[in-house]
């Protein structure tokens, strides 16, 4: 045992583990194509956040992925309906199905929209012993009616961390979005479009790289310790 590990009196040596290269580099590989859920933040008939998400979905499918898009119309406010509400159940089932996500929001009053935040707020940090978002990849995008901004992106990046997701470094901010889509709703060629391609490529690569090892990547000493203590209490109670 190294000197650094010996001089750690507050560490449980049984639960403190050095990284295992075999688990990181040679895990059992799944064979299905990567699965992505896309969320958008506006219910307007011509919603640019939805059009941007649809363009992202086309790119992900072209890159070899499978996509599902959640329609937030009819999703109730948080705490204004039970968890068995059909739209809530649909959203949560899609989150558990997905291995990566794309969040696409307009910027409204300098922030993501309430609709975008409502969707995220309905996603629980845990369902029993399952954490639906932990270790999954996330790409973030925003559209603006005026000049380029990053306020919604910054907020979504914070939320991605809070949801314990692996938010990729790249991101997309489309300024004056009303100029960037044609009458059919397809994104026009531009530097903004090229950035969306970049983001989806990066999301696909990060997802393929991490999805097989995500349980190991997010395995934590503190949680192993908590689980061990819970097991110890249970065993102690069983012998009373």
N, C-alpha and C positions, 0 to 999 in steps of 0.2 A: 504494500500500500504506500502511495506517495506521501511525502511529508505534508503536503497541502491538505490531504484528506485526513491525516492523523490529527492535525491541529484544527479540527472543526467540532468543538464540543457540543454545539447545538444541533448537529446533524444526526439523524438516524442513519447509521451506516448501512443498514439493511435496505433502506428505501432510496438511498442516494446512489444514482446509477450514472456511470459514464456512458456517453452516446455509443450506441451499437451500430457500427457501419453496416453490418449485414441487414439489420432491420431498415436502415435508411436507404441503402443502395440496391439491395436485392430482395425486395418484398415480393409476395405473391401478386402477380399482375391480373387485374380484371380484364375481361375481353370485350365488354360492351363499349359503345362509343361514349365519349364524355357527354354528360347531361347538364343542360343549362336552363335556368328559370330567369325570365326577363320581366322586370317590373317597370312601369312608367307612371308619371305623376300628374296627368291631366285628363279630364273627361271631355274636353272640347271635341267637336266633330272633326276638326282638323287639328289634332293634337300633335305638335312637333316632337314632344318627348316620346309619344307612341310611334311616330314615323321613324324617329331615330332608333328606337328599340327594334322595330321591325327590320330596319336595315342591318342592325347588328345581328339579328337572328339569321338573316340570309347569309351573312358572312360566316357565322359559326357553323351553319349547316354545310356551307361550301368547304369549310376547314375540316369537316368530318364529325361534327357534333350533332346532338339531338337537342331541340329547343321546345320549350313551352312558354307561353306568354299568359300572364294572369291579367284578366280584365277586372279592374277594381270597381267598376260600376256596381252599386248595391252593397259594397262593403260598409258595414256600420262603423261608427266611431268606437274607439276603444272604451270599454266599460258601459257602452250603451246597448250591448247585446251579449248573449251568452256565448261561450266558446264553441257550442255546437251549432252556431249559425252557419248555414250552408256556405256562404262566401268565406267565412273564417276557416272552416274545415277544408275547403278547396285550397286556400292559400297555404295552409300548414302542410297539407299533403304534398303539394308541389315543392315546398321548401325541403321536405324530407327526401323527395325523389331526386332533387337536383344535387349535382356535385360542384356546381359553380353558379354564380348569379351575375346579372347585369342590372344595375339600378340607373334609370334614366329619368331625370326630373327637370322641369322648368325651374328657373329662378324667379321667384315672385316676392316682391318686397324685400329683396336682398337675402332670400333664404329658399330652401327647398319648399315645395308646396305641402300643405296640410295633408293632402291625399297621399303623397309619397311617405310622409312620416307616419300616417295611420297604418299603411301597409306594413312598414317596418315594426311598428309598435305591436301589431297583432302577432308577430313572429316571436314565440317564447324563447328564452334562453335555454330552457330545458323542458322536456316532456318525459316525466319519469326519470329514467337514467340516461335518456337520449338528449343530446344537445343538437338541435336541428341545423344550426349554422356553423358550429365549431369546426375549424379546420378546412372549411370549404372556401373556394376562391371567389373573388368579387371584383368586377370592373364597374367603374362609375362614370356617368356621362351627364352633361347638363345642356340645356338649350336656353338661350337668352333672346329677348326681343330687341335688345340694344347691343351695346358694345360687349366684348368678351369679358366674362366674369368667372370667378371660381368659388363664390360663396357657397352655392349648393354643393359643389364638389367637396369643399373642405368639411362641410357638415356631414355629408355621407361617408367621408373617409373616417371621421371620428366614430360614427355609428357602426361602420364595418368593424373597426377595432373592438368596439363595445360588444358586438355580436360574436366576437372571437373568430372573425373571418380573415383569410389571407388576401388582403386588398392589394391588387397588383400596383406597381409603381406608376404605370402609364394611365392617362385619363383623357377624356374628350370634353371640350367646351365649345359649343357651336354658337357663335354670335349671329345676331340678325337672322334667326332660324327661318323666318318667313321667306328669305331669299334663297335658301339652300335646298329647297325641295320643289320638284316640278308638280304639274297639275295631277299627276297620277300618284303623288306621294312618295316618289323615289328621290333619293338624295342625289344632287347634282355633283359632277366632278369638281373637286376643289381640294385645297390643303386640309380643310376640315374633314372631308370624306377620307382622305388618306390617313388622317390621324385615327379615325374610327377603325379603319382596317388594321392599323398598328395595334390598337388596343385589343381588338378581338384576337389577333394573332398571339399577342402576349397572354391574354386570358387562356386561350387554348393550351399554350405551352405550359403555363404555370399549373393548370388543372391536370394535364397529363403527367407532369412531374410530381405532383403532390398528392393526388387523390388516393393512391395506394398506400401512402405512408402518413396520411393526415392523422389517424388515431395516435400514431407514435409521435408525430411532431408536436401534438398538443397534450401529450401525456406529461403531467406535472408532479413534481416532488410533493408539493403541498396537498394535492388531491390523493396521491398514493398514501400519504401519511394519514389524511382524514379517513380514507377507506380502511386502512389498517386499524385505526383506533375504533371505528364503528364496528369492525369485525370482532375486535377484542371485547368490546362492550357486549355484543350479542352472545359471544361464547361464554362470557362470564355470567350473563343472565341465565343461559341455558343450563348451567350447572348448579344454580341456586335451588 
